[in-house]
Amino acid sequence: MSSLRRFYSSIPSSQSASAIASQWLSKTQRLPPQKQTQLLDANQLQRFSATLSRTELSSSLPGNDTPLPACYHLAYFTPSQIEQDLGRDGTDTTFNPPSPFTRRMWAGGELEWIQKDTGRLKVGQVVTETTKLLSAEGKKTRAGEEMVVVGVEKEYENEHGLALVDRRNWIFRPEIKEPQTPASKPEENSFPDGHSIRDFCQTPVTLFRFSALTFNAHKIHYNKEWCREVEGHRDLVVHGPLNLVNIVNFWRDLKGGDVLPKRIAYRATGPLYAGEKYRLILDREKDKITEARIVDNYGKVSMTGHIESF
């Protein structure tokens, strides 16, 4: 970890985002992938399910060989940095590009389950996660602000071999130097209809529990003062991965039983806030593909995705 942090400062911050991303990618990809091995314990699964209000796995302790529902691996293999190594905003810095691009947001990704039945991740298994940097690219926002888009790949292997591939994309923007003005609430709109709908309104308690279980210290999810007085959010921000899990849980409920998808691709397009209603819409499945979107109470699409069945 210390070697990664040392080469950050060797790249001049006056360079463009594209130059910084290119140099950092070249140096980081020379390093071996990061590996960690963990027992998938029942306590973590039970508490993660309780956070999601899923009583089928929270009312009693799940037994060994209980399959992990799709995307519940997010409760395991959590960051292990000590506090002094975290970013100013509380985020894990393991795959941060060099300064000034240190402000992270989860942008989206893709997950692929390799085996439908025998190779599933289950309680009691010892699983190895292997993480490597895939890409780093300098880009600009619509407002012209430079940023770095980072892609990582996580592979999960159990005794049957490769079970899951999880590719994640993060956006890194320059660190905030001047406090941002809190965003105001737009005028509310009626929710659109859809083939299948489920409405949400996340509470600070849910966001805190999700942060705790995923060991995510990002301040935008639990520190209202940071949200309003530093980053310019009007309230606590709902986790992108929490919305991903809720999309997949809704899809599973509609399918019936403990069904596993083959592939999921998703993209976050805007923030959602605690205490504000939003709607998850799933279209009718066509050619094994189900389109999904999340719409806030003001008419903006905040996440899109599609789920492919086996």
Secondary structure, 3 states (H helix, E strand, C coil): CHHHHHHHCCCCCCCCHHHHHHHHHHHHCCCCCEEEEEECCHHHHHHHHHHCCCHHHHCCCCCCCCECCCCHHHHCCCCCCCHHHCCCCCCCCCCCCCCCEEEEEEEEEEEEECCCCCCCCECCCEEEEEEEEEEEEEEECCCCCEEEEEEEEEEEEECCEEEEEEEEEEEEEECCCCCCCCCCCCCCCCCCCCCEEEEECCCHHHHHHHHHHCCCCCHHHCCHHHHHHHHCCCCCECCHHHHHHHHHHHHHHHHCCCCCCCEEEEEECCCCECCCCEEEEECCCECCEEEEEEEECCCCEEEEEEEECC
